[in-house]
Amino acid sequence: MVRNTAALWGWPAKLLHWIAAVAILLLLGHGWWMTHLAARADRIAHYNGHAALGYDLLALLVLRLLWRWANPVPTLPDGLQPWERMAARAGHIALYLFMFAASLTGWALAGTFRTPMNKDIFGVSVPQIVSDRAYHDLFEQSHFILSYLLAALVVVHVAGALRHHFLKHNDVLRRMWFGLAAPVVALPARES
């Protein structure tokens, strides 16, 4: 199934979700590692690689948001409390906001280095949105804070998905995974 339905996510939505999830985890882990553990002499190479993946994540986020706007969003399962529905909606909005905010501040930061970081992982040139080195510290701190807040939201998102799967016993997690067939809808019995 390509397009989303009221019950399931289509394979493009699933693929975009999981590629973005892997990229975000890599960027969060690598970002922490390169700023805390990497040898100082090697940091600029790590920053370049980090920026390159960040550019591609930003492009992927735009595609993902366009796909989401062009397709129905599967409905939440029956039996959820109003606060659970509100939390799910607020959580997804916050995830998108922080994914974009962290990516955009990273993009701005990449232009404030002595040698701007302007290539994605495929070698495609990316225009810089900020080039004034005077803003380096501002964007570095903003990117740092937004990335930690995004990491906290990712933990809450994963905990919520696991709660739905193991405690609520619904299909919220399974329908974002590959291979789940569309639910079978029983047809009313015909009278003879």
ChimeraX attribute file (.defattr): number of C-alpha atoms within 10 A of each C-alpha:
attribute: neighborCount
match mode: 1-to-1
recipient: residues
	/A:1	11
	/A:2	10
	/A:3	15
	/A:4	20
	/A:5	15
	/A:6	11
	/A:7	17
	/A:8	25
	/A:9	25
	/A:10	21
	/A:11	17
	/A:12	15
	/A:13	21
	/A:14	19
	/A:15	16
	/A:16	16
	/A:17	17
	/A:18	14
	/A:19	12
	/A:20	19
	/A:21	14
	/A:22	12
	/A:23	17
	/A:24	21
	/A:25	13
	/A:26	15
	/A:27	19
	/A:28	17
	/A:29	12
	/A:30	18
	/A:31	17
	/A:32	15
	/A:33	13
	/A:34	18
	/A:35	13
	/A:36	11
	/A:37	10
	/A:38	14
	/A:39	11
	/A:40	10
	/A:41	8
	/A:42	10
	/A:43	16
	/A:44	16
	/A:45	12
	/A:46	18
	/A:47	17
	/A:48	19
	/A:49	17
	/A:50	22
	/A:51	25
	/A:52	23
	/A:53	18
	/A:54	23
	/A:55	21
	/A:56	20
	/A:57	23
	/A:58	19
	/A:59	11
	/A:60	17
	/A:61	19
	/A:62	13
	/A:63	14
	/A:64	20
	/A:65	14
	/A:66	11
	/A:67	16
	/A:68	15
	/A:69	10
	/A:70	11
	/A:71	16
	/A:72	16
	/A:73	16
	/A:74	15
	/A:75	12
	/A:76	16
	/A:77	13
	/A:78	7
	/A:79	9
	/A:80	11
	/A:81	9
	/A:82	9
	/A:83	9
	/A:84	13
	/A:85	14
	/A:86	10
	/A:87	13
	/A:88	16
	/A:89	13
	/A:90	11
	/A:91	17
	/A:92	13
	/A:93	12
	/A:94	15
	/A:95	19
	/A:96	15
	/A:97	14
	/A:98	19
	/A:99	23
	/A:100	18
	/A:101	18
	/A:102	24
	/A:103	24
	/A:104	18
	/A:105	21
	/A:106	22
	/A:107	25
	/A:108	23
	/A:109	28
	/A:110	26
	/A:111	23
	/A:112	22
	/A:113	16
	/A:114	10
	/A:115	11
	/A:116	17
	/A:117	24
	/A:118	18
	/A:119	18
	/A:120	19
	/A:121	15
	/A:122	9
	/A:123	9
	/A:124	12
	/A:125	12
	/A:126	14
	/A:127	12
	/A:128	15
	/A:129	14
	/A:130	17
	/A:131	17
	/A:132	13
	/A:133	15
	/A:134	9
	/A:135	15
	/A:136	18
	/A:137	12
	/A:138	14
	/A:139	23
	/A:140	16
	/A:141	13
	/A:142	16
	/A:143	21
	/A:144	18
	/A:145	13
	/A:146	20
	/A:147	24
	/A:148	15
	/A:149	17
	/A:150	23
	/A:151	19
	/A:152	12
	/A:153	18
	/A:154	18
	/A:155	12
	/A:156	13
	/A:157	16
	/A:158	12
	/A:159	12
	/A:160	18
	/A:161	20
	/A:162	15
	/A:163	15
	/A:164	18
	/A:165	15
	/A:166	10
	/A:167	10
	/A:168	14
	/A:169	11
	/A:170	17
	/A:171	17
	/A:172	21
	/A:173	16
	/A:174	15
	/A:175	18
	/A:176	19
	/A:177	17
	/A:178	12
	/A:179	9
	/A:180	12
	/A:181	10
	/A:182	12
	/A:183	8
	/A:184	6
	/A:185	6
	/A:186	6
	/A:187	6
	/A:188	6
	/A:189	6
	/A:190	5
	/A:191	4
	/A:192	3
